[in-house]
Amino acid sequence: MDNEKKQLIGRRELLRKLMRQAALGGLGYLSLCLLAHRPNRTREEKCINPSICRNCDRLPDCLLPRALSVKQFLEKS
C-alpha cells in the first residue's frame, strides 16, 4: 500500500513539473514571437525631407505618420 501511495505521489509530482515546464516554455516562445515582430525602432526617426515624402529615399523604411499615410495613399492609387 505504501509503495502504491509513493508511486501515485511521484506521478502527480511528475505531472505538475511537466505542466510547469510546458507553461514556462510556452511563455518563453510567446515572448520571443512578440519580440521578433516588433518594428525596428533602434534609430530615432527624424524627417530629413520635410513635406517631400513621395520623392524621399527613406520612404520604404520610414515609420513616421506622414510617410505611413503617403505609403497607404500610393498603394491605393
PDB file as gemmi writes it, atoms N, CA and C in Angstrom:
CRYST1    1.000    1.000    1.000  90.00  90.00  90.00 P 1                      
ATOM      1  N   MET A   1       0.825  -1.199   0.000  1.00  0.00           N  
ATOM      2  CA  MET A   1       0.000   0.000   0.000  1.00  0.00           C  
ATOM      3  C   MET A   1       0.866   1.259   0.000  1.00  0.00           C  
ATOM      4  N   ASP A   2       1.905   1.270   0.843  1.00  0.00           N  
ATOM      5  CA  ASP A   2       2.780   2.440   0.905  1.00  0.00           C  
ATOM      6  C   ASP A   2       3.512   2.661  -0.415  1.00  0.00           C  
ATOM      7  N   ASN A   3       3.887   1.574  -1.054  1.00  0.00           N  
ATOM      8  CA  ASN A   3       4.592   1.665  -2.328  1.00  0.00           C  
ATOM      9  C   ASN A   3       3.683   2.296  -3.395  1.00  0.00           C  
ATOM     10  N   GLU A   4       2.410   1.888  -3.406  1.00  0.00           N  
ATOM     11  CA  GLU A   4       1.453   2.465  -4.362  1.00  0.00           C  
ATOM     12  C   GLU A   4       1.244   3.952  -4.088  1.00  0.00           C  
ATOM     13  N   LYS A   5       1.182   4.336  -2.811  1.00  0.00           N  
ATOM     14  CA  LYS A   5       0.985   5.734  -2.445  1.00  0.00           C  
ATOM     15  C   LYS A   5       2.190   6.569  -2.886  1.00  0.00           C  
ATOM     16  N   LYS A   6       3.408   6.059  -2.664  1.00  0.00           N  
ATOM     17  CA  LYS A   6       4.604   6.768  -3.099  1.00  0.00           C  
ATOM     18  C   LYS A   6       4.645   6.901  -4.614  1.00  0.00           C  
ATOM     19  N   GLN A   7       4.229   5.849  -5.309  1.00  0.00           N  
ATOM     20  CA  GLN A   7       4.222   5.882  -6.765  1.00  0.00           C  
ATOM     21  C   GLN A   7       3.187   6.897  -7.271  1.00  0.00           C  
ATOM     22  N   LEU A   8       2.036   6.980  -6.618  1.00  0.00           N  
ATOM     23  CA  LEU A   8       0.996   7.924  -7.000  1.00  0.00           C  
ATOM     24  C   LEU A   8       1.469   9.360  -6.766  1.00  0.00           C  
ATOM     25  N   ILE A   9       2.096   9.614  -5.655  1.00  0.00           N  
ATOM     26  CA  ILE A   9       2.625  10.943  -5.376  1.00  0.00           C  
ATOM     27  C   ILE A   9       3.716  11.282  -6.393  1.00  0.00           C  
ATOM     28  N   GLY A  10       4.544  10.326  -6.726  1.00  0.00           N  
ATOM     29  CA  GLY A  10       5.594  10.536  -7.710  1.00  0.00           C  
ATOM     30  C   GLY A  10       5.011  10.899  -9.069  1.00  0.00           C  
ATOM     31  N   ARG A  11       3.946  10.255  -9.488  1.00  0.00           N  
ATOM     32  CA  ARG A  11       3.302  10.561 -10.765  1.00  0.00           C  
ATOM     33  C   ARG A  11       2.692  11.955 -10.740  1.00  0.00           C  
ATOM     34  N   ARG A  12       2.059  12.278  -9.634  1.00  0.00           N  
ATOM     35  CA  ARG A  12       1.454  13.609  -9.517  1.00  0.00           C  
ATOM     36  C   ARG A  12       2.519  14.698  -9.603  1.00  0.00           C  
ATOM     37  N   GLU A  13       3.617  14.499  -8.886  1.00  0.00           N  
ATOM     38  CA  GLU A  13       4.710  15.478  -8.930  1.00  0.00           C  
ATOM     39  C   GLU A  13       5.289  15.578 -10.339  1.00  0.00           C  
ATOM     40  N   LEU A  14       5.424  14.439 -11.000  1.00  0.00           N  
ATOM     41  CA  LEU A  14       5.940  14.445 -12.364  1.00  0.00           C  
ATOM     42  C   LEU A  14       5.013  15.240 -13.284  1.00  0.00           C  
ATOM     43  N   LEU A  15       3.717  15.016 -13.168  1.00  0.00           N  
ATOM     44  CA  LEU A  15       2.766  15.754 -13.998  1.00  0.00           C  
ATOM     45  C   LEU A  15       2.784  17.246 -13.688  1.00  0.00           C  
ATOM     46  N   ARG A  16       2.884  17.607 -12.430  1.00  0.00           N  
ATOM     47  CA  ARG A  16       2.971  19.022 -12.058  1.00  0.00           C  
ATOM     48  C   ARG A  16       4.211  19.671 -12.660  1.00  0.00           C  
ATOM     49  N   LYS A  17       5.348  18.975 -12.550  1.00  0.00           N  
ATOM     50  CA  LYS A  17       6.586  19.520 -13.106  1.00  0.00           C  
ATOM     51  C   LYS A  17       6.495  19.650 -14.624  1.00  0.00           C  
ATOM     52  N   LEU A  18       5.916  18.660 -15.273  1.00  0.00           N  
ATOM     53  CA  LEU A  18       5.767  18.732 -16.724  1.00  0.00           C  
ATOM     54  C   LEU A  18       4.866  19.891 -17.137  1.00  0.00           C  
ATOM     55  N   MET A  19       3.788  20.091 -16.408  1.00  0.00           N  
ATOM     56  CA  MET A  19       2.873  21.192 -16.735  1.00  0.00           C  
ATOM     57  C   MET A  19       3.555  22.547 -16.507  1.00  0.00           C  
ATOM     58  N   ARG A  20       4.329  22.661 -15.431  1.00  0.00           N  
ATOM     59  CA  ARG A  20       5.063  23.905 -15.184  1.00  0.00           C  
ATOM     60  C   ARG A  20       6.062  24.180 -16.301  1.00  0.00           C  
ATOM     61  N   GLN A  21       6.795  23.152 -16.693  1.00  0.00           N  
ATOM     62  CA  GLN A  21       7.784  23.316 -17.752  1.00  0.00           C  
ATOM     63  C   GLN A  21       7.110  23.676 -19.079  1.00  0.00           C  
ATOM     64  N   ALA A  22       5.977  23.060 -19.365  1.00  0.00           N  
ATOM     65  CA  ALA A  22       5.254  23.373 -20.598  1.00  0.00           C  
ATOM     66  C   ALA A  22       4.752  24.820 -20.573  1.00  0.00           C  
ATOM     67  N   ALA A  23       4.252  25.262 -19.418  1.00  0.00           N  
ATOM     68  CA  ALA A  23       3.765  26.642 -19.304  1.00  0.00           C  
ATOM     69  C   ALA A  23       4.915  27.635 -19.455  1.00  0.00           C  
ATOM     70  N   LEU A  24       6.037  27.362 -18.815  1.00  0.00           N  
ATOM     71  CA  LEU A  24       7.194  28.253 -18.942  1.00  0.00           C  
ATOM     72  C   LEU A  24       7.736  28.260 -20.371  1.00  0.00           C  
ATOM     73  N   GLY A  25       7.756  27.111 -20.994  1.00  0.00           N  
ATOM     74  CA  GLY A  25       8.200  27.040 -22.382  1.00  0.00           C  
ATOM     75  C   GLY A  25       7.275  27.825 -23.301  1.00  0.00           C  
ATOM     76  N   GLY A  26       5.966  27.704 -23.060  1.00  0.00           N  
ATOM     77  CA  GLY A  26       5.004  28.457 -23.859  1.00  0.00           C  
ATOM     78  C   GLY A  26       5.152  29.955 -23.677  1.00  0.00           C  
ATOM     79  N   LEU A  27       5.368  30.399 -22.451  1.00  0.00           N  
ATOM     80  CA  LEU A  27       5.586  31.829 -22.202  1.00  0.00           C  
ATOM     81  C   LEU A  27       6.866  32.327 -22.865  1.00  0.00           C  
ATOM     82  N   GLY A  28       7.899  31.520 -22.809  1.00  0.00           N  
ATOM     83  CA  GLY A  28       9.155  31.899 -23.458  1.00  0.00           C  
ATOM     84  C   GLY A  28       8.996  32.005 -24.963  1.00  0.00           C  
ATOM     85  N   TYR A  29       8.292  31.048 -25.553  1.00  0.00           N  
ATOM     86  CA  TYR A  29       8.053  31.066 -27.000  1.00  0.00           C  
ATOM     87  C   TYR A  29       7.215  32.278 -27.386  1.00  0.00           C  
ATOM     88  N   LEU A  30       6.185  32.571 -26.621  1.00  0.00           N  
ATOM     89  CA  LEU A  30       5.339  33.737 -26.895  1.00  0.00           C  
ATOM     90  C   LEU A  30       6.145  35.028 -26.796  1.00  0.00           C  
ATOM     91  N   SER A  31       7.011  35.121 -25.807  1.00  0.00           N  
ATOM     92  CA  SER A  31       7.851  36.310 -25.660  1.00  0.00           C  
ATOM     93  C   SER A  31       8.766  36.497 -26.859  1.00  0.00           C  
ATOM     94  N   LEU A  32       9.373  35.403 -27.314  1.00  0.00           N  
ATOM     95  CA  LEU A  32      10.249  35.501 -28.479  1.00  0.00           C  
ATOM     96  C   LEU A  32       9.481  35.908 -29.727  1.00  0.00           C  
ATOM     97  N   CYS A  33       8.284  35.388 -29.882  1.00  0.00           N  
ATOM     98  CA  CYS A  33       7.467  35.754 -31.048  1.00  0.00           C  
ATOM     99  C   CYS A  33       7.107  37.236 -31.014  1.00  0.00           C  
ATOM    100  N   LEU A  34       6.740  37.724 -29.854  1.00  0.00           N  
ATOM    101  CA  LEU A  34       6.384  39.134 -29.747  1.00  0.00           C  
ATOM    102  C   LEU A  34       7.587  40.038 -29.981  1.00  0.00           C  
ATOM    103  N   LEU A  35       8.746  39.645 -29.500  1.00  0.00           N  
ATOM    104  CA  LEU A  35       9.944  40.446 -29.712  1.00  0.00           C  
ATOM    105  C   LEU A  35      10.390  40.413 -31.172  1.00  0.00           C  
ATOM    106  N   ALA A  36      10.178  39.301 -31.843  1.00  0.00           N  
ATOM    107  CA  ALA A  36      10.602  39.177 -33.237  1.00  0.00           C  
ATOM    108  C   ALA A  36       9.743  40.031 -34.163  1.00  0.00           C  
ATOM    109  N   HIS A  37       8.486  40.277 -33.805  1.00  0.00           N  
ATOM    110  CA  HIS A  37       7.582  41.028 -34.668  1.00  0.00           C  
ATOM    111  C   HIS A  37       7.508  42.504 -34.323  1.00  0.00           C  
ATOM    112  N   ARG A  38       8.376  42.956 -33.439  1.00  0.00           N  
ATOM    113  CA  ARG A  38       8.405  44.375 -33.085  1.00  0.00           C  
ATOM    114  C   ARG A  38       8.993  45.182 -34.222  1.00  0.00           C  
ATOM    115  N   PRO A  39       8.459  46.340 -34.509  1.00  0.00           N  
ATOM    116  CA  PRO A  39       9.079  47.180 -35.533  1.00  0.00           C  
ATOM    117  C   PRO A  39      10.460  47.641 -35.084  1.00  0.00           C  
ATOM    118  N   ASN A  40      11.341  47.808 -36.038  1.00  0.00           N  
ATOM    119  CA  ASN A  40      12.708  48.212 -35.731  1.00  0.00           C  
ATOM    120  C   ASN A  40      12.738  49.703 -35.418  1.00  0.00           C  
ATOM    121  N   ARG A  41      12.893  50.042 -34.158  1.00  0.00           N  
ATOM    122  CA  ARG A  41      12.947  51.438 -33.742  1.00  0.00           C  
ATOM    123  C   ARG A  41      14.255  51.729 -33.025  1.00  0.00           C  
ATOM    124  N   THR A  42      15.340  51.160 -33.533  1.00  0.00           N  
ATOM    125  CA  THR A  42      16.617  51.369 -32.866  1.00  0.00           C  
ATOM    126  C   THR A  42      17.154  52.768 -33.116  1.00  0.00           C  
ATOM    127  N   ARG A  43      16.888  53.309 -34.287  1.00  0.00           N  
ATOM    128  CA  ARG A  43      17.344  54.670 -34.556  1.00  0.00           C  
ATOM    129  C   ARG A  43      16.181  55.630 -34.365  1.00  0.00           C  
ATOM    130  N   GLU A  44      16.508  56.810 -33.993  1.00  0.00           N  
ATOM    131  CA  GLU A  44      15.465  57.807 -33.774  1.00  0.00           C  
ATOM    132  C   GLU A  44      14.928  58.263 -35.123  1.00  0.00           C  
ATOM    133  N   GLU A  45      13.632  58.211 -35.266  1.00  0.00           N  
ATOM    134  CA  GLU A  45      13.003  58.626 -36.512  1.00  0.00           C  
ATOM    135  C   GLU A  45      12.957  60.145 -36.583  1.00  0.00           C  
ATOM    136  N   LYS A  46      13.575  60.690 -37.608  1.00  0.00           N  
ATOM    137  CA  LYS A  46      13.582  62.122 -37.799  1.00  0.00           C  
ATOM    138  C   LYS A  46      13.490  62.384 -39.291  1.00  0.00           C  
ATOM    139  N   CYS A  47      12.614  63.268 -39.660  1.00  0.00           N  
ATOM    140  CA  CYS A  47      12.394  63.558 -41.072  1.00  0.00           C  
ATOM    141  C   CYS A  47      13.568  64.362 -41.626  1.00  0.00           C  
ATOM    142  N   ILE A  48      14.113  63.882 -42.758  1.00  0.00           N  
ATOM    143  CA  ILE A  48      15.222  64.604 -43.385  1.00  0.00           C  
ATOM    144  C   ILE A  48      14.735  65.460 -44.549  1.00  0.00           C  
ATOM    145  N   ASN A  49      13.538  65.166 -45.060  1.00  0.00           N  
ATOM    146  CA  ASN A  49      12.954  65.921 -46.176  1.00  0.00           C  
ATOM    147  C   ASN A  49      11.545  66.348 -45.805  1.00  0.00           C  
ATOM    148  N   PRO A  50      11.375  67.421 -45.062  1.00  0.00           N  
ATOM    149  CA  PRO A  50      10.033  67.821 -44.653  1.00  0.00           C  
ATOM    150  C   PRO A  50       9.131  68.063 -45.864  1.00  0.00           C  
ATOM    151  N   SER A  51       7.976  67.462 -45.836  1.00  0.00           N  
ATOM    152  CA  SER A  51       6.898  67.608 -46.819  1.00  0.00           C  
ATOM    153  C   SER A  51       7.271  67.163 -48.234  1.00  0.00           C  
ATOM    154  N   ILE A  52       8.257  66.283 -48.379  1.00  0.00           N  
ATOM    155  CA  ILE A  52       8.592  65.734 -49.697  1.00  0.00           C  
ATOM    156  C   ILE A  52       8.652  64.202 -49.575  1.00  0.00           C  
ATOM    157  N   CYS A  53       7.691  63.598 -48.957  1.00  0.00           N  
ATOM    158  CA  CYS A  53       7.728  62.160 -48.687  1.00  0.00           C  
ATOM    159  C   CYS A  53       7.746  61.320 -49.965  1.00  0.00           C  
ATOM    160  N   ARG A  54       7.001  61.724 -50.955  1.00  0.00           N  
ATOM    161  CA  ARG A  54       6.857  60.900 -52.146  1.00  0.00           C  
ATOM    162  C   ARG A  54       8.197  60.659 -52.843  1.00  0.00           C  
ATOM    163  N   ASN A  55       9.094  61.632 -52.828  1.00  0.00           N  
ATOM    164  CA  ASN A  55      10.384  61.501 -53.508  1.00  0.00           C  
ATOM    165  C   ASN A  55      11.529  61.150 -52.559  1.00  0.00           C  
ATOM    166  N   CYS A  56      11.230  60.864 -51.323  1.00  0.00           N  
ATOM    167  CA  CYS A  56      12.267  60.584 -50.325  1.00  0.00           C  
ATOM    168  C   CYS A  56      12.825  59.172 -50.516  1.00  0.00           C  
ATOM    169  N   ASP A  57      14.141  59.026 -50.329  1.00  0.00           N  
ATOM    170  CA  ASP A  57      14.788  57.717 -50.440  1.00  0.00           C  
ATOM    171  C   ASP A  57      14.449  56.811 -49.261  1.00  0.00           C  
ATOM    172  N   ARG A  58      14.123  57.387 -48.140  1.00  0.00           N  
ATOM    173  CA  ARG A  58      13.824  56.603 -46.937  1.00  0.00           C  
ATOM    174  C   ARG A  58      12.359  56.187 -46.826  1.00  0.00           C  
ATOM    175  N   LEU A  59      11.538  56.539 -47.772  1.00  0.00           N  
ATOM    176  CA  LEU A  59      10.091  56.272 -47.676  1.00  0.00           C  
ATOM    177  C   LEU A  59       9.761  54.802 -47.407  1.00  0.00           C  
ATOM    178  N   PRO A  60      10.382  53.833 -48.077  1.00  0.00           N  
ATOM    179  CA  PRO A  60      10.008  52.431 -47.810  1.00  0.00           C  
ATOM    180  C   PRO A  60      10.231  51.986 -46.368  1.00  0.00           C  
ATOM    181  N   ASP A  61      11.221  52.538 -45.688  1.00  0.00           N  
ATOM    182  CA  ASP A  61      11.538  52.116 -44.314  1.00  0.00           C  
ATOM    183  C   ASP A  61      11.057  53.087 -43.247  1.00  0.00           C  
ATOM    184  N   CYS A  62      10.500  54.219 -43.651  1.00  0.00           N  
ATOM    185  CA  CYS A  62      10.118  55.257 -42.705  1.00  0.00           C  
ATOM    186  C   CYS A  62       8.865  54.861 -41.929  1.00  0.00           C  
ATOM    187  N   LEU A  63       8.868  55.163 -40.622  1.00  0.00           N  
ATOM    188  CA  LEU A  63       7.734  54.838 -39.762  1.00  0.00           C  
ATOM    189  C   LEU A  63       7.013  56.070 -39.244  1.00  0.00           C  
ATOM    190  N   LEU A  64       7.370  57.229 -39.762  1.00  0.00           N  
ATOM    191  CA  LEU A  64       6.698  58.453 -39.333  1.00  0.00           C  
ATOM    192  C   LEU A  64       5.267  58.478 -39.866  1.00  0.00           C  
ATOM    193  N   PRO A  65       4.348  59.110 -39.130  1.00  0.00           N  
ATOM    194  CA  PRO A  65       2.932  59.096 -39.530  1.00  0.00           C  
ATOM    195  C   PRO A  65       2.684  59.639 -40.936  1.00  0.00           C  
ATOM    196  N   ARG A  66       3.356  60.694 -41.303  1.00  0.00           N  
ATOM    197  CA  ARG A  66       3.147  61.275 -42.637  1.00  0.00           C  
ATOM    198  C   ARG A  66       3.577  60.283 -43.721  1.00  0.00           C  
ATOM    199  N   ALA A  67       4.701  59.627 -43.519  1.00  0.00           N  
ATOM    200  CA  ALA A  67       5.183  58.655 -44.500  1.00  0.00           C  
ATOM    201  C   ALA A  67       4.249  57.457 -44.590  1.00  0.00           C  
ATOM    202  N   LEU A  68       3.705  57.031 -43.470  1.00  0.00           N  
ATOM    203  CA  LEU A  68       2.761  55.916 -43.492  1.00  0.00           C  
ATOM    204  C   LEU A  68       1.513  56.263 -44.284  1.00  0.00           C  
ATOM    205  N   SER A  69       1.035  57.488 -44.137  1.00  0.00           N  
ATOM    206  CA  SER A  69      -0.151  57.886 -44.895  1.00  0.00           C  
ATOM    207  C   SER A  69       0.173  58.011 -46.384  1.00  0.00           C  
ATOM    208  N   VAL A  70       1.365  58.478 -46.728  1.00  0.00           N  
ATOM    209  CA  VAL A  70       1.760  58.561 -48.136  1.00  0.00           C  
ATOM    210  C   VAL A  70       1.864  57.159 -48.733  1.00  0.00           C  
ATOM    211  N   LYS A  71       2.442  56.218 -47.994  1.00  0.00           N  
ATOM    212  CA  LYS A  71       2.560  54.835 -48.491  1.00  0.00           C  
ATOM    213  C   LYS A  71       1.169  54.229 -48.708  1.00  0.00           C  
ATOM    214  N   GLN A  72       0.262  54.496 -47.773  1.00  0.00           N  
ATOM    215  CA  GLN A  72      -1.095  53.971 -47.908  1.00  0.00           C  
ATOM    216  C   GLN A  72      -1.787  54.592 -49.122  1.00  0.00           C  
ATOM    217  N   PHE A  73      -1.596  55.873 -49.343  1.00  0.00           N  
ATOM    218  CA  PHE A  73      -2.180  56.549 -50.500  1.00  0.00           C  
ATOM    219  C   PHE A  73      -1.610  55.984 -51.801  1.00  0.00           C  
ATOM    220  N   LEU A  74      -0.302  55.749 -51.844  1.00  0.00           N  
ATOM    221  CA  LEU A  74       0.333  55.218 -53.047  1.00  0.00           C  
ATOM    222  C   LEU A  74      -0.108  53.792 -53.360  1.00  0.00           C  
ATOM    223  N   GLU A  75      -0.397  53.010 -52.332  1.00  0.00           N  
ATOM    224  CA  GLU A  75      -0.875  51.642 -52.537  1.00  0.00           C  
ATOM    225  C   GLU A  75      -2.262  51.635 -53.166  1.00  0.00           C  
ATOM    226  N   LYS A  76      -3.103  52.585 -52.763  1.00  0.00           N  
ATOM    227  CA  LYS A  76      -4.470  52.648 -53.267  1.00  0.00           C  
ATOM    228  C   LYS A  76      -4.514  53.109 -54.719  1.00  0.00           C  
ATOM    229  N   SER A  77      -3.596  53.992 -55.089  1.00  0.00           N  
ATOM    230  CA  SER A  77      -3.648  54.538 -56.442  1.00  0.00           C  
ATOM    231  C   SER A  77      -2.821  53.755 -57.426  1.00  0.00           C  
TER     232      SER A  77                                                      
END                                                                             
